[in-house]
Amino acid sequence: MKYNCYLFDFDGTVADTGEGIRRSVAYALEKLGRPALGEDVLNRFIGPPLHDSFVTYAHMTDEEAEDAIRVYRERYVDVGLYESRVYPGMARLLRALHGRGAYVAIASAKPQFMLERVTEHFGLRDCFDAIVGTGLGRHSADKRDLLLAALPEGADRSRACMVGDRCFDIEAARALGMAAVGADFGYSLPGELAGAGADVVFSGVGEMSEWLLDGAMPRGLFVSLEGSDGCGKSTQIAMLRDWLEARGYEVTLSREPGGCPISERIREIILSLDSRGMSAECEALLYAASRVEHVREVIEPALKMGKIVICDRFLDSSIAYQAYGRELGEAFIRQINAPAVKAVTPDVTLLLEVDRAAARARMAQGAPLDRLELEKEDFFARVQRGYDRLAQAEPGRVVRIDASRSIGEVFAQVRSAVDAALGRLSESL
């Protein structure tokens, strides 16, 4: 890595907090009977101390600015703080830096308690060795003071780097003899960061990550979801994607059979009612062929880019449905799938389990049933035995999820399992 210490600004650098800040500033101005400001001006409030921004852009006195901050926080603390999203790829970068032994900290003019609360909310708290913000009073929010407070005792500043999206981030770092990296994906004006003396400026987190990590990008996380049709996988996948993206992870969604053009064409053949009478061996080989293409075109490239791949079914489905449901045996299914799975295995598999009658009831409310969904109950009983066997054989990878509960309760189980997998991934960096 290029440096030993990495200090990050928060607003506009770690997270896009603009919506919550803009809405809360507008709320304060309206409540105080002050003229509304355009979005371009509201964007200037993102990053600098609020007091200075209210004085500069809303033309308030010091006393009026303090009153405006009080009203602003009426909304921001409980609502606006969470109207933000961690920039895509930022969680991966922070975890990679911290996991490889670097000192990582936040140095922000945002109140300390808010920084602690929002990093905890987005699951980033354990990425930082220190979080330094301001108090609620008007003590100094000078960026140099914040940087000095965030550095570990005795740190070599020539081996420290400040990452920020505004000129005062860059100028403070330069004044202290630190390297300065500009995050041009935040709220800087055109040319602002280079003009302030940034050593390098990046327009995206991906290129910044590659530079800071010297090209050694960490592998992503492979999450598969399994279970009988009607177990609620689609709902949980959508919720998981939104949750991960809000936390700053880049997510690739896919499915099997399918996921890429050739595999989707194979999917049509496998599931079509016109394919009734297809032999069990032909069906299994088509699944394996689809999987080879899917892994090479979608899954492997996404994992190499450090993304989180969420896949609706993978090899476990073939084992449950073809090895057990079709009674072809595990050895045969694993053999024909070896070309596809030799390079990738899910880091965590979420097995959603629900009573068969409940699953049937859910399926009856959806789209018309496909060829496999029309199988007899003894087939699905064998499939369930296959899943049981997999869960018992690989308890470290396969996490059983009680999918009979409410959507929110099911997602709490899903979130916990994926959080644990992310933790294991960080430890391996």
C-alpha positions in Angstrom: 0.0 0.0 0.0 1.1 3.6 -0.7 0.6 4.9 2.9 0.4 3.7 6.5 -2.4 6.1 7.6 -5.5 7.0 5.7 -7.8 9.8 6.9 -11.2 10.2 5.2 -13.6 13.0 5.1 -17.2 11.7 5.4 -19.7 13.9 3.6 -19.1 13.7 -0.1 -16.2 11.3 0.3 -17.3 8.2 2.2 -21.0 8.8 1.6 -23.3 10.8 -0.5 -25.1 12.6 2.3 -26.4 15.4 0.1 -30.1 14.6 0.2 -30.4 14.7 4.0 -28.3 17.8 4.3 -30.2 19.7 1.6 -33.6 18.8 2.9 -32.7 19.6 6.5 -31.2 23.0 5.5 -34.3 23.8 3.5 -36.4 22.7 6.5 -34.5 25.1 8.8 -34.8 28.0 6.4 -38.6 27.5 6.0 -39.2 27.1 9.7 -37.3 30.4 10.3 -39.1 32.2 7.6 -35.9 32.7 5.5 -35.8 32.7 1.7 -35.3 29.3 0.0 -32.0 28.5 -1.6 -31.4 26.7 -4.9 -30.0 23.2 -5.0 -26.6 24.5 -6.3 -26.3 26.7 -3.2 -27.6 24.0 -0.9 -24.9 21.7 -2.1 -22.3 24.2 -0.7 -23.5 23.2 2.8 -22.2 19.7 2.3 -18.8 19.4 4.0 -17.9 22.7 5.6 -19.1 23.6 9.2 -22.8 24.4 9.1 -22.3 27.7 11.0 -20.0 29.1 8.3 -22.4 28.0 5.5 -25.5 29.6 7.1 -23.5 32.8 7.5 -22.1 32.7 4.0 -25.0 31.4 1.9 -28.0 32.4 4.0 -26.5 35.8 5.1 -27.1 35.2 8.8 -25.5 36.7 11.8 -23.6 34.4 14.1 -26.6 34.2 16.5 -29.0 33.5 13.6 -26.7 30.8 12.3 -26.7 29.0 15.7 -30.5 29.1 15.8 -30.6 27.7 12.3 -28.3 24.8 13.3 -30.7 24.0 16.2 -33.7 23.9 13.9 -31.7 22.0 11.2 -30.9 19.3 13.7 -34.6 18.8 14.6 -34.9 17.0 11.3 -31.4 15.9 10.5 -30.6 13.8 13.6 -33.6 11.5 13.3 -34.3 11.6 9.5 -31.7 13.4 7.4 -28.7 11.5 8.8 -30.1 8.4 7.2 -31.0 9.9 3.8 -27.6 9.0 2.5 -25.8 6.2 0.7 -22.2 5.1 1.0 -20.5 5.5 -2.4 -20.4 2.3 -4.4 -17.1 0.5 -3.8 -16.2 2.5 -0.7 -17.0 -0.2 1.8 -14.7 -2.6 -0.2 -11.9 0.0 -0.2 -12.2 0.7 3.6 -12.3 -2.9 4.5 -9.3 -3.7 2.3 -7.2 -0.9 3.7 -8.1 -1.8 7.3 -7.8 -5.5 6.7 -4.3 -5.1 5.3 -3.1 -3.4 8.5 -3.3 0.3 7.6 -4.5 2.8 10.1 -7.9 4.2 8.8 -9.8 7.1 10.4 -12.5 9.7 9.7 -11.7 13.4 10.1 -14.9 15.4 9.5 -16.5 18.7 10.6 -19.7 16.6 11.2 -20.6 16.2 14.9 -18.8 13.2 16.4 -22.0 11.5 17.7 -23.5 11.7 14.2 -20.5 10.1 12.6 -20.5 7.3 15.1 -24.2 6.7 14.6 -24.2 6.7 10.8 -21.1 4.5 10.5 -22.7 2.0 12.8 -25.9 2.2 10.7 -24.1 1.4 7.5 -22.0 -1.3 9.1 -18.7 0.6 8.7 -17.8 1.3 12.3 -15.3 -1.6 12.5 -13.4 -0.2 9.4 -12.1 2.7 11.4 -9.4 2.9 14.0 -10.7 6.4 15.0 -13.6 8.6 14.2 -13.0 12.3 14.8 -15.7 14.9 14.4 -16.8 18.1 16.2 -18.8 18.7 19.3 -22.2 20.3 19.3 -20.7 23.7 20.4 -18.9 26.1 18.3 -15.4 25.0 19.1 -12.8 24.8 16.3 -13.8 22.8 13.2 -10.5 23.8 11.5 -9.7 20.8 9.2 -6.0 20.8 10.3 -7.1 20.4 14.0 -9.3 17.5 13.0 -6.6 15.8 11.0 -4.1 16.1 13.8 -6.7 14.7 16.3 -7.4 11.8 13.9 -3.7 10.8 13.4 -2.2 8.2 15.7 0.4 9.4 18.2 3.8 9.7 16.6 2.5 9.2 13.1 4.9 9.9 10.2 2.9 12.5 8.3 4.9 11.8 5.1 3.3 8.3 5.2 -0.2 9.7 5.8 -2.9 10.5 3.3 -6.0 12.6 3.5 -8.9 11.7 1.1 -11.5 14.5 0.7 -13.9 16.1 -1.8 -13.4 19.8 -0.9 -10.5 22.3 -1.2 -10.2 22.7 2.6 -9.6 18.9 2.9 -6.7 19.2 0.5 -5.3 22.4 1.8 -5.3 21.1 5.4 -3.4 17.9 4.4 -0.8 19.9 2.4 -0.3 22.3 5.3 0.5 19.4 7.6 2.9 17.6 5.1 0.4 14.8 4.3 -0.5 13.5 0.9 -3.8 14.7 -0.5 -6.1 12.6 -2.6 -9.1 14.3 -4.2 -12.5 12.6 -4.4 -14.0 14.4 -7.4 -17.2 12.2 -7.2 -18.3 14.3 -4.2 -19.3 17.9 -4.0 -16.2 19.8 -5.3 -16.5 22.4 -8.0 -14.8 21.8 -11.4 -11.0 22.2 -10.9 -11.4 22.8 -7.1 -9.3 19.9 -5.9 -6.5 20.2 -8.4 -6.4 23.9 -7.7 -6.0 23.3 -4.0 -2.9 21.2 -4.6 -4.2 17.6 -4.6 -1.5 15.0 -5.4 -4.1 13.1 -7.5 -7.8 13.4 -8.2 -10.2 10.6 -9.0 -13.6 10.7 -10.5 -14.7 7.4 -9.1 -14.2 5.1 -6.2 -13.0 2.2 -8.4 -10.1 4.0 -9.9 -9.2 5.5 -6.5 -9.2 2.0 -4.9 -7.0 0.6 -7.6 -4.5 3.4 -7.0 -4.5 3.3 -3.2 -4.3 -0.5 -3.2 -1.5 -0.6 -5.9 -3.8 -2.6 -8.1 -4.3 -5.4 -5.6 -8.1 -5.3 -5.7 -9.8 -7.7 -3.2 -12.0 -10.5 -4.4 -15.8 -9.9 -4.0 -18.3 -12.0 -2.1 -20.4 -14.8 -3.7 -23.9 -15.2 -2.1 -26.3 -17.8 -3.3 -29.9 -18.3 -2.3 -31.6 -21.7 -2.4 -34.9 -23.2 -1.5 -38.1 -24.5 -3.1 -40.1 -22.3 -5.4 -42.4 -20.2 -3.3 -40.0 -19.8 -0.4 -39.6 -16.0 -1.0 -36.1 -15.8 -2.5 -37.0 -13.0 -5.0 -38.3 -10.7 -2.3 -35.2 -11.3 -0.1 -32.8 -10.9 -3.0 -34.2 -7.4 -3.8 -34.1 -6.4 -0.1 -30.5 -7.7 0.2 -29.4 -5.8 -2.9 -30.8 -2.5 -1.6 -29.3 -3.0 1.9 -25.8 -3.8 0.5 -25.8 -0.9 -2.0 -26.8 1.6 0.7 -23.8 0.4 2.6 -21.4 1.1 -0.3 -21.1 -2.3 -1.9 -21.3 -2.9 -5.7 -23.8 -5.7 -6.3 -24.4 -8.0 -9.3 -27.7 -9.8 -9.3 -28.0 -13.0 -11.3 -30.0 -16.3 -11.5 -29.8 -19.9 -12.6 -30.5 -21.2 -15.0 -29.8 -18.0 -16.9 -27.8 -14.9 -16.0 -26.3 -14.3 -19.5 -27.7 -14.5 -23.0 -26.7 -18.1 -23.8 -27.7 -19.3 -20.4 -31.1 -17.6 -20.6 -31.8 -19.4 -23.9 -31.0 -22.7 -22.2 -33.3 -21.6 -19.3 -36.2 -21.3 -21.8 -35.6 -24.9 -23.0 -35.3 -26.4 -19.5 -38.4 -24.7 -18.0 -40.7 -24.7 -21.0 -43.8 -26.8 -20.9 -42.9 -27.8 -24.4 -39.9 -29.7 -22.9 -42.1 -32.2 -21.0 -40.6 -35.7 -21.5 -37.0 -34.4 -21.4 -34.8 -37.1 -19.9 -33.3 -36.4 -16.4 -29.8 -36.7 -17.8 -30.5 -34.2 -20.6 -32.0 -31.8 -18.0 -28.9 -32.1 -15.8 -26.5 -31.6 -18.6 -28.3 -28.5 -19.8 -28.1 -27.0 -16.3 -24.4 -27.7 -16.2 -23.9 -26.1 -19.7 -25.8 -23.0 -18.6 -23.7 -22.8 -15.5 -20.4 -22.9 -17.3 -21.3 -19.9 -19.4 -22.8 -18.1 -16.5 -19.7 -18.5 -14.3 -17.4 -17.3 -17.1 -19.4 -14.4 -18.3 -20.9 -13.0 -15.1 -19.8 -14.5 -11.8 -16.0 -14.7 -12.2 -15.6 -11.2 -13.7 -17.8 -9.6 -11.0 -15.9 -11.3 -8.2 -12.6 -10.2 -9.7 -13.9 -6.6 -9.7 -14.6 -6.9 -6.0 -18.4 -6.9 -6.3 -20.9 -8.9 -4.3 -22.6 -11.4 -6.5 -26.1 -12.5 -5.3 -27.3 -15.5 -7.3 -30.8 -17.0 -7.2 -29.7 -20.7 -7.2 -26.4 -22.3 -8.0 -24.9 -25.8 -7.9 -26.8 -26.7 -4.7 -30.0 -26.5 -6.8 -28.7 -29.1 -9.3 -27.7 -31.4 -6.4 -31.1 -31.1 -4.7 -33.2 -31.2 -7.9 -31.2 -33.5 -10.2 -29.1 -35.6 -7.8 -31.9 -36.2 -5.4 -35.2 -35.1 -7.1 -34.3 -36.9 -10.3 -32.2 -39.5 -8.4 -29.2 -39.2 -10.6 -26.7 -39.2 -7.7 -24.4 -36.5 -6.4 -21.3 -38.0 -8.0 -22.7 -37.6 -11.5 -24.0 -34.0 -10.9 -20.7 -32.9 -9.4 -18.7 -34.4 -12.2 -20.6 -32.7 -15.0 -20.5 -29.4 -13.2 -16.8 -29.5 -12.4 -15.9 -27.3 -15.4 -18.2 -24.6 -14.1 -17.5 -24.6 -10.4 -13.8 -25.4 -10.1 -13.1 -21.7 -9.8 -16.1 -20.5 -7.7 -18.0 -21.7 -4.8 -20.5 -19.5 -2.9 -19.0 -17.9 0.3 -22.4 -18.2 1.9 -25.5 -20.0 0.8 -28.8 -19.0 2.3 -31.3 -21.9 2.4 -34.8 -20.5 2.7 -37.0 -23.1 4.2 -40.8 -23.0 4.3 -43.6 -25.6 4.7 -44.4 -27.1 1.3 -48.1 -26.3 1.6 -47.3 -22.6 2.3 -44.9 -22.6 -0.7 -47.6 -24.0 -3.0 -50.1 -21.4 -1.8 -47.6 -18.6 -2.6 -46.8 -20.1 -6.0 -50.5 -20.2 -6.8 -50.7 -16.4 -6.5 -47.8 -15.8 -8.9 -47.0 -16.5 -12.6 -48.1 -19.7 -14.3 -46.1 -22.8 -13.1 -43.1 -24.0 -15.2 -42.2 -27.6 -16.1 -40.3 -28.3 -12.8 -42.9 -26.5 -10.6 -45.5 -29.0 -11.9 -43.7 -32.0 -10.6 -45.4 -34.3 -8.1 -45.0 -34.0 -4.3 -42.8 -37.1 -4.0 -40.2 -35.3 -6.3 -40.2 -32.2 -4.0 -39.9 -34.5 -0.9 -36.7 -35.9 -2.4 -35.5 -32.3 -3.3 -35.9 -31.3 0.4 -33.9 -34.3 1.5 -31.2 -33.2 -0.8 -31.2 -29.7 0.7 -31.2 -31.3 4.2 -28.1 -33.3 3.3 -26.2 -30.3 1.9 -27.0 -28.2 5.0 -25.8 -31.0 7.3 -22.6 -31.6 5.3 -21.6 -27.9 5.0 -22.9 -26.0 8.0 -20.2 -23.4 7.7 -21.4 -22.3 4.2 -25.1 -23.2 4.2 -27.2 -21.1 6.5 -30.7 -22.3 7.2 -33.3 -19.5 7.1 -36.8 -19.9 8.6 -38.8 -18.4 5.7 -42.2 -19.1 7.3 -41.9 -15.9 9.3 -42.7 -12.3 8.2 -40.7 -10.7 5.4 -38.9 -8.4 7.9 -38.0 -11.3 10.3 -36.7 -13.4 7.4 -34.6 -10.5 6.1 -33.1 -10.0 9.6 -31.8 -13.6 9.4 -30.5 -13.0 5.8 -28.8 -9.8 6.8 -27.1 -11.4 9.8 -25.8 -14.2 7.7 -24.4 -11.9 5.0 -22.9 -9.6 7.7 -21.0 -12.6 9.1 -19.8 -13.5 5.7 -18.5 -10.0 5.1 -16.7 -10.1 8.4 -15.0 -13.3 7.4 -14.0 -11.8 4.1 -12.4 -8.8 5.8 -10.4 -11.1 8.1 -9.0 -12.9 5.0 -7.7 -9.8 3.2 
